[in-house]
């Protein structure tokens, strides 16, 4: 049975007309960076629940969630109306295996996200365990427009602090102000991806963590498998970990 706790909204930040962050004070169970929980609201006469990743590090006292307003979305229609002081229910126990604790130790970690799928990777970066486990960490964030590249102050601060950290933004619907233009699968096929990271090819000793649009996750996983990488499982360590919860 799910256990729910009542949370209070402490901050709402709109990045763009459709992308926003909420911060919530709630007494949840301990979790690992990269995991997700569920938020719930009663809208009309129905209780609606959806899964969202934690953006904050586990040690942070305030919970943070990165959201997009979905046209016709049953829960986001209520989430967009939230203000400081409003209540929202949070499932106490987190779930998910897109964590450093569940990932094999390899030379390089690729964290590949589309849209709000960057959330769990921000939590992992903030948690800090990733820097001791991997010699190189690359964060790839694919978005439609330059304005969708959020959390830039946080990311740039980590670039300054950690020399092993590379950030690669991808923009698909206009010319990028930085990074590359195109879909991650096309860029891997064309070698632009690895050239940007000053590599000749994708290293064999790589681990890929992928989160975001289900079609992107599927296409990228299939591409990586076609060149020899395999899905990671506890019983059989591999190279690819994915998260899909919508």
WORA-V301980 format. One record per pair of residues at least 4 apart in sequence whose C-alpha atoms are under 6 Angstrom apart, sorted by the first residue. I is the first residue (numbers start at 1). GAP is how many residues later the second one is. D is the distance in Angstrom with one decimal. If there is no record, write none. Layout:
i:I gap:GAP d:D
i:I gap:GAP d:D
This chain:
i:3 gap:88 d:5.8
i:3 gap:89 d:5.7
i:4 gap:86 d:5.5
i:4 gap:87 d:4.4
i:4 gap:88 d:5.4
i:5 gap:84 d:5.7
i:5 gap:85 d:5.4
i:6 gap:82 d:6.0
i:6 gap:83 d:4.6
i:7 gap:17 d:5.9
i:7 gap:18 d:5.3
i:7 gap:19 d:4.4
i:7 gap:80 d:5.6
i:7 gap:81 d:5.2
i:7 gap:82 d:5.7
i:8 gap:16 d:5.4
i:8 gap:17 d:5.2
i:8 gap:77 d:5.7
i:8 gap:78 d:5.7
i:8 gap:79 d:4.7
i:9 gap:14 d:5.9
i:9 gap:15 d:4.6
i:9 gap:75 d:4.9
i:9 gap:76 d:5.2
i:9 gap:77 d:5.4
i:10 gap:13 d:5.5
i:10 gap:14 d:5.6
i:10 gap:74 d:5.1
i:11 gap:11 d:5.7
i:11 gap:12 d:5.1
i:11 gap:73 d:5.6
i:12 gap:9 d:5.8
i:12 gap:10 d:4.6
i:13 gap:7 d:5.5
i:13 gap:8 d:5.1
i:14 gap:6 d:4.2
i:15 gap:4 d:5.5
i:15 gap:5 d:5.4
i:18 gap:50 d:5.5
i:18 gap:51 d:5.0
i:19 gap:48 d:5.9
i:19 gap:49 d:4.6
i:20 gap:47 d:5.4
i:21 gap:44 d:5.6
i:21 gap:45 d:4.6
i:21 gap:46 d:5.9
i:22 gap:42 d:5.8
i:22 gap:43 d:5.5
i:23 gap:40 d:5.5
i:23 gap:41 d:4.4
i:24 gap:38 d:5.8
i:24 gap:39 d:5.0
i:25 gap:37 d:5.1
i:28 gap:64 d:4.4
i:29 gap:63 d:5.3
i:29 gap:64 d:5.5
i:31 gap:63 d:5.9
i:33 gap:24 d:6.0
i:33 gap:90 d:5.2
i:33 gap:91 d:5.0
i:34 gap:64 d:5.3
i:34 gap:65 d:4.9
i:34 gap:86 d:4.1
i:34 gap:90 d:5.8
i:35 gap:18 d:5.9
i:35 gap:60 d:5.5
i:35 gap:61 d:4.9
i:36 gap:16 d:5.4
i:36 gap:17 d:3.8
i:36 gap:18 d:5.6
i:36 gap:58 d:5.4
i:36 gap:59 d:5.4
i:37 gap:14 d:5.5
i:37 gap:15 d:5.7
i:37 gap:54 d:5.9
i:37 gap:57 d:4.7
i:38 gap:12 d:5.3
i:38 gap:13 d:4.2
i:38 gap:14 d:5.8
i:38 gap:52 d:5.9
i:38 gap:53 d:5.2
i:39 gap:10 d:5.6
i:39 gap:11 d:5.7
i:39 gap:50 d:5.7
i:39 gap:51 d:4.8
i:40 gap:8 d:5.5
i:40 gap:9 d:4.3
i:40 gap:49 d:5.0
i:41 gap:6 d:5.6
i:41 gap:7 d:5.5
i:42 gap:4 d:5.4
i:42 gap:5 d:4.1
i:48 gap:27 d:5.9
i:53 gap:66 d:6.0
i:53 gap:67 d:5.6
i:54 gap:10 d:5.9
i:54 gap:11 d:5.6
i:55 gap:9 d:5.2
i:55 gap:10 d:5.5
i:55 gap:64 d:4.8
i:55 gap:65 d:5.7
i:55 gap:67 d:5.7
i:55 gap:68 d:4.6
i:56 gap:7 d:6.0
i:56 gap:8 d:5.4
i:56 gap:67 d:5.0
i:57 gap:66 d:4.8
i:57 gap:69 d:5.4
i:57 gap:70 d:4.9
i:69 gap:7 d:5.7
i:73 gap:4 d:6.0
i:76 gap:4 d:5.9
i:106 gap:99 d:5.5
i:106 gap:100 d:5.8
i:107 gap:27 d:5.6
i:107 gap:28 d:5.4
i:107 gap:98 d:5.5
i:108 gap:26 d:5.7
i:108 gap:27 d:5.9
i:108 gap:28 d:4.7
i:108 gap:29 d:5.8
i:108 gap:98 d:5.0
i:109 gap:28 d:4.9
i:109 gap:97 d:5.9
i:109 gap:98 d:5.0
i:110 gap:28 d:4.9
i:110 gap:98 d:4.7
i:111 gap:28 d:4.8
i:111 gap:98 d:4.8
i:112 gap:28 d:4.7
i:112 gap:98 d:4.8
i:113 gap:4 d:5.1
i:113 gap:5 d:5.0
i:113 gap:28 d:4.9
i:113 gap:97 d:5.9
i:113 gap:98 d:5.0
i:113 gap:99 d:5.4
i:114 gap:27 d:5.6
i:114 gap:28 d:4.5
i:114 gap:29 d:5.9
i:114 gap:98 d:4.7
i:115 gap:28 d:5.5
i:117 gap:94 d:5.0
i:117 gap:95 d:4.2
i:136 gap:28 d:4.7
i:137 gap:28 d:4.9
i:138 gap:27 d:5.9
i:138 gap:28 d:4.7
i:138 gap:29 d:5.8
i:139 gap:28 d:4.9
i:140 gap:28 d:4.8
i:140 gap:29 d:5.7
i:141 gap:28 d:4.9
i:141 gap:29 d:5.9
i:142 gap:28 d:4.5
i:142 gap:29 d:5.9
i:143 gap:28 d:5.2
i:144 gap:27 d:5.3
i:144 gap:28 d:4.9
i:144 gap:29 d:5.1
i:145 gap:26 d:5.8
i:145 gap:28 d:6.0
i:152 gap:4 d:5.9
i:158 gap:4 d:5.9
i:159 gap:6 d:5.8
i:168 gap:11 d:5.6
i:169 gap:10 d:4.9
i:170 gap:9 d:5.9
i:170 gap:10 d:5.0
i:170 gap:11 d:5.6
i:171 gap:5 d:5.6
i:171 gap:10 d:4.9
i:172 gap:9 d:5.6
i:172 gap:10 d:4.6
i:176 gap:5 d:5.9
i:185 gap:35 d:5.8
i:187 gap:5 d:5.3
i:187 gap:6 d:5.2
i:188 gap:5 d:5.2
i:194 gap:5 d:5.1
i:194 gap:7 d:5.8
i:195 gap:4 d:5.4
i:207 gap:32 d:4.5
i:207 gap:33 d:6.0
i:208 gap:31 d:5.9
i:208 gap:32 d:4.8
i:209 gap:32 d:4.8
i:209 gap:33 d:5.7
i:210 gap:32 d:4.7
i:211 gap:31 d:5.9
i:211 gap:32 d:5.1
i:216 gap:4 d:5.9
i:217 gap:4 d:6.0
i:224 gap:5 d:5.5
i:225 gap:4 d:4.7
i:225 gap:5 d:5.5
i:229 gap:10 d:5.7
i:230 gap:8 d:5.2
i:230 gap:9 d:5.4
i:231 gap:7 d:5.2
i:231 gap:8 d:5.8
i:231 gap:9 d:4.6
i:232 gap:5 d:5.0
i:232 gap:6 d:3.8
i:232 gap:7 d:5.4
i:232 gap:8 d:5.2
i:232 gap:9 d:5.7
i:233 gap:4 d:5.3
